[in-house]
Amino acid sequence: MDPLAQKVIKALKSYVPDDDQNSTETLSVLSDNKLIFETKTFTHNESVQWLFTELRKIKKDTIVNDFIYGVEKSIPHYRAALSAFAVAQNLPPHDFTGSDVYCTICGGFLEQTIDLTFVNSIRYTYGSLQILTPVHLAFYLEQHNLQPHAETSSCDKLTKIMVAICKSPPQETPTSLVNRLSSTNGINIKKNEIKGLLETLGYAGILETSQHKGYIDQFPPPAFRPSKSHKSHWAYPIDFWTGKDGINLHTMKFWFSEYRQIFDPLNRGELDT
């Protein structure tokens, strides 16, 4: 469960979902590290069935432990499953619904051919979902179920991150927060990975707004996930978050009740220490 070698990270980042464009070196490195997956075609209903098969195997405390371990050790793919679990937990079982190629309930395709090696590269380098269709959720959860799980670990870095978020000025945006966290001593997570981490906290309902909620209580269909602007590069709902929205301590306790040291400083008002 150590961080990957830099040559493996480089290969994951350079991989594109088209074999003709990938170098022999990239494919060799990924193959040697068992990071090559098949390109598969899934129907919508197969994807949903796969997702619920994996969901039935999930234990929330394992998801949380792996997430914290991934934060503390700077291992993105250990953080990734929390994003998928947070999004999927309230997705209703359903068959394809809609008159087009997209399901109006989940946004999944009627049929989709997907390069799972590319999906996995995002899991390893971003540490969060970038596409919220059932096949992506299912793959993230399947890989979580297959990987060795972390034991309980320290949560010093995650605590530092949450305290730093609570110190956000009212006008803070997700982008300015990424910049601030990336320069905070003791965090040592790359900007792109911090973005993925914050989007996960949005999915989990920790960084949300009163009008734009996370996925902890309901699964908002794609049509009900607006963007703050057409230029936005942030996922819903953190796209709408600002510093004045702060942290939802109720959902913090839902996810991290076994790790009181994370949110106790927030409750005790120790934000100036």
C-alpha positions as CSV (number, residue, x, y, z in Angstrom):
1,M,0.0,0.0,0.0
2,D,3.0,2.3,-0.6
3,P,2.7,5.2,-3.0
4,L,3.4,4.2,-6.6
5,A,6.7,4.8,-8.2
6,Q,7.0,7.9,-10.3
7,K,7.3,6.0,-13.6
8,V,4.0,4.3,-12.9
9,I,2.3,7.6,-12.1
10,K,3.7,9.0,-15.3
11,A,2.4,6.1,-17.3
12,L,-1.1,6.4,-15.7
13,K,-1.2,10.2,-16.5
14,S,0.0,9.7,-20.1
15,Y,-2.4,6.9,-20.9
16,V,-5.2,7.8,-23.3
17,P,-8.2,5.7,-24.2
18,D,-6.9,4.7,-27.6
19,D,-4.3,2.0,-27.9
20,D,-2.8,3.5,-31.0
21,Q,-1.8,6.6,-29.1
22,N,-0.1,4.9,-26.2
23,S,3.6,4.3,-26.3
24,T,5.1,0.9,-25.8
25,E,6.7,2.1,-22.6
26,T,3.4,3.3,-21.1
27,L,1.7,0.0,-21.9
28,S,4.6,-2.0,-20.6
29,V,4.8,-0.1,-17.3
30,L,1.0,-0.4,-16.7
31,S,1.0,-4.1,-17.7
32,D,4.0,-4.9,-15.4
33,N,2.1,-3.3,-12.5
34,K,-1.2,-5.1,-13.3
35,L,-2.9,-1.8,-14.3
36,I,-4.2,-2.8,-17.7
37,F,-7.9,-3.6,-17.9
38,E,-10.2,-4.7,-20.8
39,T,-12.2,-2.3,-22.9
40,K,-15.7,-3.6,-22.4
41,T,-19.2,-2.8,-23.7
42,F,-22.0,-2.5,-21.0
43,T,-25.7,-2.0,-21.3
44,H,-27.2,0.4,-18.8
45,N,-29.0,-2.4,-17.0
46,E,-25.8,-4.4,-16.7
47,S,-24.0,-1.4,-15.3
48,V,-26.6,-0.9,-12.6
49,Q,-26.6,-4.6,-11.7
50,W,-22.8,-4.5,-11.4
51,L,-23.0,-1.4,-9.2
52,F,-25.5,-3.0,-6.8
53,T,-23.5,-6.2,-6.7
54,E,-20.5,-4.2,-5.5
55,L,-22.5,-2.0,-3.1
56,R,-23.8,-5.1,-1.2
57,K,-20.1,-6.0,-0.4
58,I,-19.3,-2.5,1.0
59,K,-18.7,-1.7,4.6
60,K,-18.8,2.0,5.3
61,D,-16.0,1.9,8.0
62,T,-13.7,0.3,5.4
63,I,-14.5,3.0,2.9
64,V,-13.7,5.7,5.5
65,N,-10.6,4.0,6.8
66,D,-9.2,3.7,3.3
67,F,-10.1,7.3,2.5
68,I,-8.2,8.6,5.6
69,Y,-5.3,6.4,4.9
70,G,-5.2,7.7,1.3
71,V,-5.2,11.3,2.6
72,E,-2.5,10.7,5.2
73,K,-0.2,8.7,2.9
74,S,-1.0,10.7,-0.3
75,I,-2.3,7.7,-2.1
76,P,-5.2,8.9,-4.4
77,H,-6.7,5.5,-5.2
78,Y,-7.3,4.8,-1.6
79,R,-9.4,8.0,-1.4
80,A,-11.4,7.2,-4.5
81,A,-14.0,4.8,-3.3
82,L,-15.6,7.3,-0.9
83,S,-16.6,9.4,-3.8
84,A,-18.3,6.5,-5.5
85,F,-20.0,5.2,-2.3
86,A,-21.2,8.7,-1.4
87,V,-22.8,9.1,-4.8
88,A,-24.2,5.6,-5.2
89,Q,-25.7,5.0,-1.7
90,N,-29.0,6.7,-2.6
91,L,-29.2,5.7,-6.3
92,P,-32.4,3.8,-6.7
93,P,-32.4,0.4,-8.5
94,H,-33.9,1.0,-11.9
95,D,-34.0,0.0,-15.5
96,F,-33.1,2.3,-18.3
97,T,-35.5,5.3,-18.3
98,G,-35.8,7.9,-21.1
99,S,-36.4,8.3,-24.8
100,D,-32.8,9.1,-25.8
101,V,-29.5,7.3,-25.3
102,Y,-29.1,8.7,-21.7
103,C,-31.0,7.5,-18.7
104,T,-32.9,10.4,-17.0
105,I,-32.5,8.8,-13.6
106,C,-28.7,8.2,-13.5
107,G,-27.2,9.7,-16.7
108,G,-25.9,6.3,-17.8
109,F,-25.8,5.3,-21.5
110,L,-28.2,2.8,-23.0
111,E,-25.1,1.0,-24.1
112,Q,-21.5,2.1,-23.6
113,T,-18.0,0.9,-24.6
114,I,-15.6,2.0,-21.9
115,D,-11.8,1.7,-21.5
116,L,-11.5,0.6,-17.9
117,T,-7.7,1.2,-17.9
118,F,-8.4,4.9,-18.5
119,V,-11.1,4.9,-15.7
120,N,-8.5,3.4,-13.4
121,S,-5.9,6.0,-14.4
122,I,-8.3,8.7,-13.1
123,R,-8.9,6.7,-9.9
124,Y,-5.1,6.5,-9.3
125,T,-4.2,10.1,-10.3
126,Y,-7.3,12.1,-9.3
127,G,-8.5,10.1,-6.4
128,S,-12.2,10.9,-7.0
129,L,-14.9,10.4,-9.6
130,Q,-15.0,12.6,-12.7
131,I,-18.0,10.9,-14.3
132,L,-20.9,9.7,-12.2
133,T,-22.5,7.0,-14.4
134,P,-23.2,3.5,-12.9
135,V,-20.3,1.8,-14.7
136,H,-17.8,4.3,-13.2
137,L,-19.3,3.9,-9.8
138,A,-19.3,0.1,-10.1
139,F,-15.6,0.0,-11.2
140,Y,-14.4,2.2,-8.3
141,L,-16.3,0.1,-5.8
142,E,-15.2,-3.1,-7.3
143,Q,-11.5,-2.1,-7.1
144,H,-12.0,-1.0,-3.5
145,N,-13.5,-4.4,-2.7
146,L,-10.5,-6.1,-4.3
147,Q,-7.7,-4.1,-2.8
148,P,-6.1,-4.7,0.6
149,H,-7.7,-2.5,3.2
150,A,-6.0,0.0,5.6
151,E,-6.1,-0.4,9.3
152,T,-7.2,2.6,11.3
153,S,-4.5,5.3,11.0
154,S,-3.7,8.7,12.2
155,C,-5.8,11.5,10.7
156,D,-3.5,14.5,11.3
157,K,-3.4,15.6,7.7
158,L,-7.2,15.3,7.2
159,T,-7.7,17.3,10.5
160,K,-5.4,20.0,9.2
161,I,-7.3,20.2,6.0
162,M,-10.7,20.4,7.7
163,V,-9.4,23.1,10.1
164,A,-8.0,25.0,7.1
165,I,-11.4,24.9,5.4
166,C,-13.1,26.2,8.4
167,K,-10.8,29.2,8.4
168,S,-11.9,30.0,4.9
169,P,-13.0,33.7,4.5
170,P,-16.6,34.1,3.4
171,Q,-15.7,34.8,-0.2
172,E,-13.5,31.7,-0.5
173,T,-14.2,29.6,-3.7
174,P,-13.2,26.0,-4.4
175,T,-10.4,27.3,-6.7
176,S,-8.9,29.7,-4.1
177,L,-9.3,26.9,-1.5
178,V,-7.2,24.6,-3.6
179,N,-4.5,27.2,-3.9
180,R,-4.5,27.8,-0.2
181,L,-4.4,24.2,0.8
182,S,-1.6,23.4,-1.7
183,S,0.6,25.9,0.1
184,T,-0.3,24.9,3.6
185,N,2.5,23.3,5.5
186,G,2.0,19.6,6.3
187,I,-0.6,18.8,3.6
188,N,1.7,18.0,0.7
189,I,-1.0,17.0,-1.8
190,K,-0.8,18.1,-5.4
191,K,-3.3,20.7,-6.6
192,N,-5.1,18.3,-8.9
193,E,-5.5,15.8,-6.2
194,I,-6.7,18.4,-3.7
195,K,-9.4,19.3,-6.3
196,G,-10.5,15.6,-6.4
197,L,-10.4,15.5,-2.6
198,L,-12.7,18.6,-2.3
199,E,-15.1,17.2,-4.9
200,T,-15.3,14.0,-2.8
201,L,-16.2,16.1,0.3
202,G,-18.9,17.8,-1.8
203,Y,-20.4,14.4,-2.9
204,A,-20.3,13.3,0.7
205,G,-22.3,16.4,1.8
206,I,-19.5,17.9,3.9
207,L,-18.9,20.8,1.5
208,E,-22.3,21.8,0.2
209,T,-24.7,24.7,0.4
210,S,-28.3,25.0,1.7
211,Q,-29.6,25.0,-1.8
212,H,-27.2,22.6,-3.5
213,K,-26.8,19.5,-1.3
214,G,-24.5,16.5,-1.6
215,Y,-25.6,12.9,-2.1
216,I,-26.0,11.8,1.5
217,D,-29.8,12.2,1.6
218,Q,-30.8,11.8,-2.0
219,F,-29.5,11.0,-5.5
220,P,-30.1,14.1,-7.7
221,P,-30.7,13.1,-11.3
222,P,-28.4,14.7,-13.9
223,A,-31.0,17.3,-14.8
224,F,-30.9,18.6,-11.2
225,R,-27.1,19.0,-11.0
226,P,-26.6,22.6,-12.3
227,S,-23.2,24.3,-12.8
228,K,-22.4,27.7,-11.3
229,S,-21.4,28.9,-14.8
230,H,-20.7,27.4,-18.2
231,K,-17.0,27.9,-17.6
232,S,-16.9,25.9,-14.4
233,H,-14.6,23.0,-14.0
234,W,-16.0,21.9,-10.7
235,A,-18.4,19.0,-9.9
236,Y,-21.8,19.5,-8.3
237,P,-22.4,20.5,-5.5
238,I,-19.0,22.0,-4.4
239,D,-19.2,24.1,-7.5
240,F,-21.6,26.4,-5.6
241,W,-19.7,26.3,-2.2
242,T,-18.1,29.3,-0.8
243,G,-16.3,30.0,2.5
244,K,-19.5,31.3,4.2
245,D,-21.1,27.8,3.7
246,G,-18.4,26.3,5.9
247,I,-18.4,22.6,6.8
248,N,-21.5,20.5,7.5
249,L,-20.6,19.1,10.9
250,H,-23.7,16.8,10.9
251,T,-22.4,14.9,7.8
252,M,-18.8,15.1,9.1
253,K,-20.0,13.0,12.1
254,F,-21.9,10.6,9.8
255,W,-18.7,9.8,8.0
256,F,-16.0,10.3,10.7
257,S,-17.7,9.5,14.0
258,E,-15.0,7.0,14.8
259,Y,-12.4,9.7,14.4
260,R,-13.4,12.3,16.8
261,Q,-10.0,14.0,16.6
262,I,-11.0,15.2,13.1
263,F,-14.0,17.3,14.1
264,D,-13.4,17.9,17.8
265,P,-11.2,20.9,17.1
266,L,-14.0,22.3,15.0
267,N,-16.5,21.9,17.7
268,R,-14.2,23.3,20.4
269,G,-13.6,26.5,18.3
270,E,-9.8,25.8,18.1
271,L,-9.6,27.4,14.7
272,D,-7.1,30.1,15.7
273,T,-4.5,27.7,17.1
